[in-house]
Amino acid sequence: MRLAIMQPYFFPYIGYFQLISAVDLFIVYDNIKYSKKGWINRNRILQNGKDKVFSLPLKGGSDYLNICERELAPNFDRDKLLNQIKNSYRCAPNFALTFPLVEQILRFEDPNLFLFLLNLIKKICDFLNIKTEIKKSSDISINHDLKKVDKVIGICAAVDAKSYINTIGGKELYSKDTFLKKSIELKFIQSKPFEYSQFGDAFIPWLSIIDVIMFNPIDTIKTKIITNFELI
């Protein structure tokens, strides 16, 4: 069985969904510490020909809280964020198809950050016909005090994964020999460039999946998700 494990991200880029599609089981970390520096509650969209960060506002909390312990801000203005996205993409070729999906996702009412993001990931997978099984990390029977590579290998063992696929950035963190000693094949996924027209302006790569769906036919996206990468 092929396994991948990742943090949840806010409308992640297409490579995130390529990773999900490439495995049999995708585990989303819920019981690890929330990081302000990553993409858990922010991403980038196209706005006036430039990349613009958009984000989920969070309720204040300790820096030591896990992702599943963080909540959306009580004053999160969903209409304001939807209007920002609408104004950016109202003239995109697939706006009429994409915006209802975005609106349905953003109007999800659970204030828990992890559950909000998990719903988002599953909704987009359904939209793109990605059938991979998705579980949260806290449901896996391991010692959850394990850290870094030991935790990954522990999860692999618990679900009987014979192959673990990580993003290309993990090449500096994980050794194939370390995994082979546990009879696990380690591979890294690397997305290939995918350039498309963005209102005729200079192309800005690796924006949120929102951008990809706004500008591309669904069949094209599905094909890119299952073919436009390599495993190293």
Order of alpha helices (4+ residues) and beta strands (2+ residues): beta-alpha-beta-beta-beta-alpha-alpha-alpha-beta-alpha-beta-alpha-beta-alpha-alpha-beta
